Amino acid sequence: VQLQASGGGLVQAGGSLRLSCAAVGRTGNISNMAWFRQAPGEERRFVSVIRWSPHSTVYADSVKGRFTISGDNTKNTVYLRMNDLEPEDTAVYFCAAGLRNYIVRHLQRDTAYDYWGQGTLVTVSS
């Protein structure tokens, strides 16, 4: 399985971007897809996850109310709509796909995922 992420770029504070990630290959067993991000000098952190069945979404507190995750499980594609962006959102954003249907708490850990995309850079200027 390969994950292909796109949609990053440079945007001013208060602006919006939409990230996309498509899984290609043997995708039949994917249970959930997520976004993580890594700012310069920091560790990779959870942003959001969408679980196909039962359908649910989870967000990090730092993005609640501003970011929306959505997706199409028939295409194993996930999107992240990011509104009201802040300079603190500047990071490389990674999409990930998991095969196991873990509880929500575990889905916020990067160890829950089996496949990772290459990352797409989001830069928010003040």
C-alpha positions, 0 to 999 in steps of 0.5 A: 500500500502506498499513500499519496498526499497532496495539497500543502502550500503557503498560506496566510494566517486565517486562510484555508487549505485542503489536504488529500491522501489516496491509498493505492495498492492492496487497500481492502483491509484499511480500517482507518486513515489519519493525519499527523504533523511534525513541526520543525524540531518537534515530534510527530503529533496526531491531528485527526483520524477517520474510522470507516466502521463504525464511522467516527472521527477524532481531532486533536484539541489544537485543531477542533473547530478549525479542521475537518476530516472526511473521506471515501472508504470505497476509494480509501481517500481521506481529506483534511480541510483546514480553516482559520490556519495559524502560524502554529499549524506550520508543519509537515503533514503526514497521512497514515492508514491502519489495518486494525480497528483499535479503540479511539485512544490508541488511534491517536498514537502513530504506532496504530498505523501500518502505512505512511505517506511522504508528507506535505508541507504546510506553511502559515505566515503571520 
